[in-house]
Amino acid sequence: MLVANRSAGRDVHIYDANNPTTVLGGLILTNGVTNGNLYSMVEIIFVFDHDYFLRDEGGTTVQRDDYPLQPGSYYILTCSIAINDEPWLVRTVSLCTESRVAGFRDAIRERDGRCVITGEEALGVGESRWFGFEASHVFPLAYEGHWVEHNYDRWIAIPSANGGSINSVQNGMLLDATIHSLFDNYAIAINPDDNYKIVCFQPDRKRAAGRHLDQEFLEDSHRPVDQLLRWHFRQAVLANMRGAGEPVFEIDFPPGSDMMGEIMSGPKAAERMEFELFSRFAVQ
């Protein structure tokens, strides 16, 4: 089974100026990414104990500004660099069938009525036709233990009636089914610290990159909290930009295919299997 390589197609490459032959990370450049965004992403991937700045391959210092980032090689100038070892949580498309998620789904549909990222409206909702739209967790339900351990429910002001704080509307969004797949695979994310800009880490087929969440959504007191959007954005940066990036997993298992065998023969098999078991077959 071939595993997609997140580093394939990168046109932005990051180096330590003291070791300019070893690539430390990179990015597939899409619309809307600025010089300032590169600095903020670098500060997620690496840990610094001194000030630093970036230079491009022409030797020009890169400013922390809103100028569009250009393809090329960028060099970090500082005393020392450490790669952030913050864990990345293995994730694929969430397909949980728990009964307690029904309330989460219904609350998300009622609040949003459209794909939050693309703005495409769900037509026929009066007849309960939600084809092509799915309620997505920002923080995945499969890691509820991690959620509890790290007290993430401290960010939730509107708990779910019967699904626990992780199933609050403040941990979810209605998404187009394709966008849901991209979001769960960390290929698209929302940066709450840059006016809720939509950032694509893979080629942008939906023309969403560089857009911002609309004001109507942002003014809704029941919308996802910034802390969870920020958590997801950090995970996306780590998955796509740190080193060669994390693996992209196969999610299309037609009837008759050996799903278990493919998972167990692939990368991060134990973590992937744990996620799939909790996501697909969680106790109701």
HELIX and SHEET records of a PDB file:
HELIX    1   1 ASN A   35  ILE A   45  1                                  11    
HELIX    2   2 VAL A  101  ASP A  112  1                                  12    
HELIX    3   3 VAL A  125  GLU A  127  5                                   3    
HELIX    4   4 LEU A  141  TYR A  143  5                                   3    
HELIX    5   5 GLU A  144  GLU A  149  1                                   6    
HELIX    6   6 TYR A  152  TRP A  155  5                                   4    
HELIX    7   7 SER A  165  ASN A  167  5                                   3    
HELIX    8   8 VAL A  169  ASN A  171  5                                   3    
HELIX    9   9 ALA A  177  ASP A  184  1                                   8    
HELIX   10  10 GLN A  215  LEU A  218  1                                   4    
HELIX   11  11 ASP A  226  MET A  241  1                                  16    
HELIX   12  12 MET A  259  SER A  265  1                                   7    
HELIX   13  13 ALA A  269  PHE A  281  1                                  13    
SHEET    1   A 5 ASN A  19  LEU A  27  0                                        
SHEET    2   A 5 VAL A  12  ASP A  16 -1                                        
SHEET    3   A 5 GLY A  72  LEU A  77  1                                        
SHEET    4   A 5 PHE A  53  ASP A  56 -1                                        
SHEET    5   A 5 THR A  61  VAL A  62 -1                                        
SHEET    1   B 2 PHE A  46  VAL A  47  0                                        
SHEET    2   B 2 ALA A  82  ILE A  83 -1                                        
SHEET    1   C 2 PHE A 133  HIS A 137  0                                        
SHEET    2   C 2 GLY A 172  ASP A 176 -1                                        
SHEET    1   D 2 ILE A 188  ASN A 191  0                                        
SHEET    2   D 2 LYS A 197  CYS A 200 -1                                        
END                                                                             
